Amino acid sequence: GYTGVYDGKAHSITVSGTKDGDTVEYSTDGTTWSTTNPAYTDVTAAEGVKVLYRVSRANYTTLEGADRYATVTITKNTFDPDKNPDGAADVSAKLTDDSFVYDGNSVDIVTDGGLTVKIGDVTLASTDYVVTGDVKETVKGEYSITIKPSESNKNFKTTDNEITLTWKITPATITGVTAEGYTGVYDGKAHSITVSGT
């Protein structure tokens, strides 16, 4: 069977000891059988999912019975790697771009920053988590966002469980400004430079 922490991948039972030509069938209710080995990705009930199997071989009695089964058990993961059992797949969050130059437009860090949340090498759907904090900002400054499992996602623990990322908007550089001085013969009047492009 299989017992492990949710890692975003599909898991099934493994039947060993068969030979070429054998037919292996699987069932979860003991009535409906299929040669397709059922696979499970999401967290299961605490007792796991019992998968029955039977093996048919020409000229042999079919190997079957209520005791011919294995279980697939998947438990909840967490967004905090420090709280995971050894060997569990860790969740990571990354921004493709975490620094923007002020241009007067609002920055949505989730879309503009290319936020990606993964468990191991599997990318989580945006419905699997929620992003709070400084998600949309316009003016220069240093900001942070918090990523945690969504309430609807049953594959993760939802308490005391989050990832924080920082990002920033830096000041823009003023361009196009020029200054013109004054050169002339004394005329008793006041003269100064002229700044244009502001």
N, C-alpha and C positions, 0 to 999 in steps of 0.2 A: 504494500500500500504506500501511501504518502502522508507524511505529517510535516507541516511547516508553516511559516508565517507568510501571509499574503505577499506575493512578489509580482503580481500582474501577469503571471504566466499560467498556462493551462497545465493541470496535473491529473494523472490517472494512475490506476493500479498497473502493476507489471506481473505478467504470468510467465514464469520461466520453466524450463525443463521440457518444453514441447519439441516435436520433431517436424521435419518437412512433411507436408501433407496433412498435418493436424488442422482441425478447425476449432478455433477458440471463439466462444460466444460470451456475451456479457449481458447482465440484467440488473436492474435496480429494484425490481419488484418480484422477481422469481417467476413471472408469467411471460413477459415480453422479452425476447432475446434478440441480440444483434451481434454481428461480427465487428461492429464499431465500438471501440473502447471509449466509454464516456469520459470526458475530461472536464475538470472543474477549475475555474479561475478565482471566483469570489469566495469569501469567507463562508465556511460551512457551519452547521450546527455543532455544538460542543462535542457530540459523539461522532461526528464525521458522517460521511455518506458511505453506506455499505454497497459495494459492487460485487455481485455474484458472478461466477464464471463457470463455464463447463467446457470440457475438451473432448472432441470427437476424433476417433482414429479408426481407419478401416480395420475390420476384424477384431476390434477391441470394444469392451464395454465402455460406454461414455462415462467420463469422469465428471461427476456432478454430485450435488448435495447441498443441504442448508449450511454446511460448514465450509463450503468452498467459496470463500469470499475474502476480500481485503477492503480496507477503508481508505478514503481520502479525507484528511482533516486539515483544514486551512484556518488559521487563527488571525486575529487582527494585527495589523502593522501599526506603526506610529511615525509621525513626521520627525520625531526626535531620535536620531541614530543611537544616542547614548542609552535609550530605554529599550532598544531592541535586543532580542537574544543573539548570542554569537552566531554568525553565519546568515542572519536575516538580511534580506535586500534593503538597502537604505534609500530613503527618499531624498532627492536633491532638487534645488531650485536654482535657476540661472537666468540672468538677463543677457541678451545678445548685446545690448547697448545700455549702459547705466550712466552716461554723461551726455547732456544736451546743452547747446548754446542757446541762450535766450533769443527768441525771435518774435515775441509777442503772442505766439500761439500756445494753446494748452497742450501739454504733453500727457498722454495716457500711457503710463509706464508698462501696463500689461500688453498693449498692442504695439505701441511705438518702441518699447524696450525689448520686445520679443521674449516675454516670459515663457519659460519652459519648465515644467515640473515633471520629474521622472522618478520611478521606483526601479532601481537597478538601471537597466537599459530600456525600460518600457515607459513611453510617454503617457502621462495621465491625461484624461479628458478634462476640459475646463470645468465640467460639472462635478468633478471629484474633489475640488477644493474651492475655497473662497479667498479673495485677496482684500485686505483692509488696510487702512492707513493712508499715506499720501499717494493715492493712486493717480489723481489728475492734478497737475500743478502748472502754473504759467510763469511765475516770477523766479528770479535766481534764488538758489538756496540748496540746502542739503536735506534729503527726504528719506523716508523709510517705509517699507510695506511689510505686512505680515501675511504669510500664507499658511492656512490650516485646513484640515479636512472639512468638507461640507457636511451638514447634518444628514443629508440624504445618502452619503457614502458610508456603507456599512463595513467597508474593508479596513477602516482605520479607527483607532481610538480618537475620540473628539475632545478630550479634556487635557489641559496642560500639554499641548502638543502643537508646535508651530515652528515655522522657519521665518527669519527676518532677513531682508535684503535692503541695502541702501543704494540710493541713486541721487543725482544732482543736476541742477540747471546752473550753468556757469554764466557770468556776465558776457554780454556781447561787446564787440569792439566798435567804437564809434568811428565811422568812415565818412569821407566826402566833405570834411570840414577844412576850410582854408582860411588864411588870414592875409589881408592886404595892408601894407603899411602906407606911409605918407612921406613923400619927398617934395619939398617946395621952398620957395624963397619966403623969408619972414614976411607975414602980412598982418601980424597983430591978432590973428584969430587962433583959436584952439584947434588942434588937429590930433587925431588918434588913429589906431589901426581899425580895420573893418573885418569882422569875422563873419563868414558866410557858410551856408551848408548846414546850419542848425535847424 
